[in-house]
C-alpha cells in the first residue's frame, strides 16, 4: 500500500486498521463509495472536520486521537497551528 499524501489520510488508514475495518466496510457504514474512502486514505482528497468526526465515531477514537486527527486535517488544509 502506498504512502498517503496527507497526514490525516495516513491517520485514517491507521485508524481503520486498528479498528479492524476495511475501506469497503468503512464505506458501507458511512454510505460513501469505496473510491471516496480510497481518495481520503491516499491523500487525494483532504479530510474535512465533518469527516474527522465521522472517522472518530466509526473507528472508536479516544478524545486525544480525535484531536490529533482534527489537527492533522487542519494542517493538511494549510492552517498554521501552534498548540
C-alpha positions in Angstrom: 0.0 0.0 0.0 1.4 3.4 -1.0 2.0 6.2 1.4 -0.6 8.9 1.9 0.0 12.4 0.6 -1.6 13.8 3.8 -1.1 13.2 7.5 -4.9 12.9 8.0 -5.1 10.3 5.3 -2.3 8.3 6.9 -4.1 8.6 10.3 -7.3 7.4 8.7 -5.6 4.4 7.2 -4.0 3.6 10.6 -7.3 4.0 12.5 -9.2 1.8 10.0 -6.5 -0.9 10.5 -6.6 -0.5 14.3 -10.4 -0.7 14.3 -10.3 -3.8 12.1 -12.2 -2.1 9.3 -11.5 -2.4 5.6 -12.1 0.5 3.3 -15.0 -1.3 1.9 -16.6 -1.8 5.3 -16.0 1.8 6.3 -17.5 3.0 3.0 -20.6 0.8 3.6 -21.0 2.1 7.2 -20.7 5.7 6.2 -22.7 5.4 3.0 -20.0 6.6 0.6 -18.1 4.9 -2.2 -15.0 2.9 -1.7 -13.4 5.3 -4.1 -14.1 8.2 -1.8 -12.5 6.4 1.1 -9.5 5.5 -1.0 -9.1 9.1 -2.0 -9.2 10.1 1.6 -6.6 7.5 2.7 -4.3 8.2 -0.2 -4.5 12.0 0.4 -6.1 12.7 -2.9 -8.9 14.4 -1.0 -8.5 16.2 2.3 -10.2 15.2 5.5 -12.8 17.8 6.5 -13.8 18.5 10.1 -17.0 16.6 9.4 -15.1 13.6 8.1 -12.7 13.7 11.1 -15.8 13.3 13.3 -17.2 10.5 11.2 -13.9 8.7 11.3 -13.6 9.2 15.0 -17.1 7.8 15.6 -16.7 4.8 13.4 -13.2 3.9 14.5 -13.9 4.4 18.2 -11.2 7.1 18.6 -10.3 8.5 22.0 -10.7 12.2 22.5 -6.9 12.6 22.1 -6.9 10.6 18.8 -9.8 12.7 17.6 -8.0 15.9 18.4 -4.8 14.6 16.6 -6.9 13.8 13.5 -8.5 17.2 13.5 -5.2 19.0 13.9 -3.6 16.9 11.1 -6.6 17.7 8.8 -6.3 21.4 9.6 -2.6 21.4 8.8 -3.3 19.5 5.6 -5.7 22.3 4.7 -2.9 24.9 5.2 -3.8 26.2 8.7 -0.8 27.0 10.9 -1.5 25.5 14.3 0.8 26.1 17.3 -0.6 24.1 20.2 
